[in-house]
Amino acid sequence: MLPLLPASGESYVLVASLDNARHLSSLLRAIHFQDHATYFATANGLRVAVEDAKCI
């Protein structure tokens, strides 16, 4: 598990932990994202990419 505080000692605005990524997917759909998205999890955070119309 990753530490909940960054190395600089500043606190995050939001910290969350999920056992199942399906809950996150449902949450993002509830706030009107497209049905399909690509998720990128990095040390810097979570990036969500969605396709609008038929172009990127």
C-alpha positions as CSV (number, residue, x, y, z in Angstrom):
1,M,0.0,0.0,0.0
2,L,1.2,3.5,-0.8
3,P,1.7,6.0,1.9
4,L,-1.2,8.5,2.4
5,L,1.1,11.6,2.7
6,P,3.5,12.9,0.0
7,A,7.2,13.1,0.8
8,S,7.0,16.8,1.4
9,G,4.7,16.4,4.3
10,E,1.7,18.2,2.8
11,S,-1.6,16.4,3.0
12,Y,-3.7,15.5,-0.1
13,V,-7.1,17.1,-0.7
14,L,-8.6,13.6,-1.1
15,V,-7.3,10.1,-0.3
16,A,-9.4,7.0,-1.3
17,S,-8.8,3.3,-1.3
18,L,-10.9,0.8,-3.2
19,D,-10.9,-3.0,-3.2
20,N,-12.7,-3.2,-6.5
21,A,-12.2,-0.8,-9.5
22,R,-15.8,-1.4,-10.6
23,H,-17.0,1.0,-7.9
24,L,-14.8,3.8,-9.3
25,S,-16.1,3.0,-12.8
26,S,-19.7,3.3,-11.6
27,L,-18.9,6.6,-9.8
28,L,-17.3,8.1,-12.9
29,R,-20.3,7.1,-15.1
30,A,-22.6,8.7,-12.5
31,I,-21.0,12.1,-13.2
32,H,-21.7,11.8,-16.9
33,F,-18.6,10.4,-18.4
34,Q,-18.9,8.3,-21.5
35,D,-19.6,4.5,-21.0
36,H,-16.1,3.6,-21.9
37,A,-12.9,5.2,-20.5
38,T,-9.2,4.4,-20.2
39,Y,-7.7,4.7,-16.8
40,F,-4.0,5.5,-16.1
41,A,-2.8,5.0,-12.6
42,T,0.6,6.5,-11.8
43,A,2.5,7.7,-8.8
44,N,1.2,11.2,-9.6
45,G,-2.5,10.2,-9.5
46,L,-5.2,8.8,-11.7
47,R,-5.9,10.0,-15.2
48,V,-9.1,9.2,-17.1
49,A,-9.3,9.5,-20.9
50,V,-12.7,9.3,-22.7
51,E,-13.5,9.5,-26.3
52,D,-15.9,12.3,-27.3
53,A,-17.8,11.6,-30.6
54,K,-15.5,9.4,-32.8
55,C,-12.2,11.3,-32.3
56,I,-9.6,11.5,-29.5
